[in-house]
């Protein structure tokens, strides 16, 4: 977390090249699933801090195991934070430009961000067509946000964790 992201570009590329992952989607997907970023950890921590400890104690008195407490009580309560992290991660990776530019070289594998840039360079200065393509690229993110809006607002703490 202390090293700036540009410092890690070359070592990550060399690692993924050694693993044979260059020109595949693996360098874009696997690190996102394994890490998730410090903000996601912070968001989960802040959300879990709002859950009263009495819920834990009551479940233990009822004889629930740690797994049951986690799976049956904590995770359903943490659904807003989970949906928020999923949505923010999706938006971040949907608009990501540098990593796909580094790891993908086949035009068929380009994500939407690189596709728009490629369209801009190939089509010239057709601003109207580029804006129409940008709007089409925005539609999945907007639909996903509208569907998840309530959970995202609860996950970000706009509406309290258990109070609503």
HELIX and SHEET records of a PDB file:
HELIX    1   1 UNK A    5  UNK A    8  5                                   4    
HELIX    2   2 UNK A    9  UNK A   19  1                                  11    
HELIX    3   3 UNK A   26  UNK A   34  1                                   9    
HELIX    4   4 UNK A   38  UNK A   49  1                                  12    
HELIX    5   5 UNK A   53  UNK A   61  1                                   9    
HELIX    6   6 UNK A   66  UNK A   68  1                                   3    
HELIX    7   7 UNK A   69  UNK A   74  3                                   6    
HELIX    8   8 UNK A   75  UNK A   77  1                                   3    
HELIX    9   9 UNK A   79  UNK A   94  1                                  16    
HELIX   10  10 UNK A   98  UNK A  103  1                                   6    
HELIX   11  11 UNK A  107  UNK A  109  5                                   3    
HELIX   12  12 UNK A  112  UNK A  123  1                                  12    
HELIX   13  13 UNK A  127  UNK A  155  1                                  29    
END                                                                             
